[in-house]
């Protein structure tokens, strides 16, 4: 009963603001405000407000929420225990980065640093490979794989 009265008062205030806005010749904004102010009355008329108030003050509904929270807690706990068990046994849950257990990663596709070129040392700046040498690395890789 109180929820319906509050919703009606909010709608009446919104419609009053819409009238003032229309008086100022802002008809589009007034129509939008009127639409928003009619929503609470619509919710009361459809029974949504009554259902929500009955649910909010019902001990049975709160007990149901408690049961749902307990079920979620049990589910989360069993998942955590299951993950911990499979991780300790070295099962499939450990992330080795491979698709299937027992497989190994392929060799690195990046070329190794040449001798004398560390992380902080730049490559030789004066020499650029000729245009024919640009594909020598690619040719070596293809020959390595028999292509």
C-alpha positions in Angstrom: 0.0 0.0 0.0 2.8 2.4 0.8 4.8 1.4 -2.2 1.8 2.2 -4.5 1.4 5.6 -2.9 5.1 6.5 -3.3 5.0 5.4 -6.9 1.9 7.5 -7.6 3.5 10.6 -5.9 6.7 10.1 -8.0 4.7 9.9 -11.2 2.7 13.0 -10.3 5.8 15.0 -9.6 7.4 13.8 -12.9 4.3 14.8 -14.8 4.4 18.2 -13.1 8.0 18.7 -14.2 7.0 17.6 -17.7 4.2 20.3 -17.8 6.7 23.0 -16.7 9.2 21.8 -19.3 6.5 21.9 -22.1 5.6 25.5 -20.9 9.2 26.5 -21.7 8.7 25.2 -25.2 11.0 22.2 -24.8 8.4 19.6 -26.1 10.8 16.8 -26.8 12.3 16.9 -23.3 8.8 17.2 -21.8 7.7 14.1 -23.6 10.7 12.2 -22.5 10.2 13.3 -18.8 6.5 12.3 -19.1 7.5 8.9 -20.4 9.9 8.3 -17.5 7.3 9.5 -14.9 4.7 7.1 -16.1 6.9 4.0 -15.5 6.3 3.8 -11.7 2.5 3.9 -12.2 2.8 1.2 -14.9 4.8 -1.0 -12.5 2.1 -0.6 -9.9 -0.6 -1.4 -12.3 1.1 -4.6 -13.6 1.7 -5.9 -10.0 5.5 -5.9 -10.1 5.7 -3.5 -7.1 3.3 -5.7 -5.1 5.3 -8.8 -5.9 8.6 -7.1 -5.0 7.2 -5.8 -1.7 5.8 -9.3 -0.9 9.1 -10.9 -1.7 11.1 -8.3 0.3 9.1 -8.8 3.5 8.6 -12.5 3.2 10.7 -14.7 5.6 10.2 -17.7 3.2 11.7 -15.7 0.3 14.8 -14.7 2.4 15.2 -18.4 3.5 15.1 -19.3 -0.2 17.9 -16.7 -0.9 19.9 -18.3 2.0 19.5 -21.8 0.4 20.6 -20.5 -2.9 23.7 -18.8 -1.3 24.5 -22.1 0.5 24.2 -24.1 -2.8 26.5 -21.6 -4.5 29.0 -21.8 -1.7 29.0 -25.6 -1.8 29.5 -25.6 -5.6 32.4 -23.1 -5.4 34.1 -25.1 -2.6 33.9 -28.4 -4.4 35.3 -26.8 -7.6 38.2 -25.4 -5.6 39.0 -28.7 -3.9 38.7 -30.5 -7.3 41.2 -28.1 -8.9 43.6 -28.5 -5.9 43.5 -32.3 -6.1 44.1 -32.5 -9.8 46.9 -29.9 -9.5 48.7 -31.8 -6.8 48.6 -35.2 -8.6 50.2 -33.6 -11.7 47.0 -34.3 -13.7 45.6 -32.4 -16.6 44.8 -29.3 -14.5 48.4 -28.2 -14.4 49.0 -25.6 -17.1 52.2 -26.6 -19.0 51.3 -24.5 -22.0 50.9 -27.5 -24.3 47.7 -28.6 -25.9 48.0 -32.3 -24.8 49.8 -33.6 -21.8 53.2 -35.1 -22.7 53.7 -32.9 -25.8 56.6 -30.5 -26.0 56.9 -27.0 -27.4 58.5 -26.6 -30.8 62.0 -25.2 -31.1 62.2 -21.4 -31.1 61.6 -19.7 -34.4 63.6 -16.6 -33.6 67.3 -16.8 -34.6 69.9 -16.9 -31.8 72.1 -13.9 -31.2 75.4 -14.0 -33.1 78.6 -14.0 -31.0 79.5 -10.6 -29.7 75.9 -9.4 -29.8 74.5 -9.3 -26.3 71.3 -7.6 -25.1 72.9 -4.2 -24.6 75.1 -4.3 -27.7 73.6 -3.0 -31.0 73.9 -4.9 -34.2 76.6 -3.8 -36.7 75.4 -0.5 -37.9 77.4 0.0 -41.1 76.7 -3.3 -42.8 73.3 -4.0 -44.4 72.8 -7.3 -46.2 72.4 -7.2 -49.9 68.9 -7.6 -51.3 69.7 -11.2 -52.3 70.7 -12.0 -48.7 67.4 -10.9 -47.3 65.8 -14.2 -47.8 68.7 -16.4 -46.8 67.3 -17.1 -43.4 63.9 -18.1 -44.9 65.7 -20.4 -47.4 67.6 -22.0 -44.6 64.4 -22.7 -42.7 62.7 -24.1 -45.7 65.7 -26.4 -46.6 65.7 -27.6 -42.9 62.1 -28.7 -43.3 62.7 -30.3 -46.7 60.6 -27.8 -48.6 
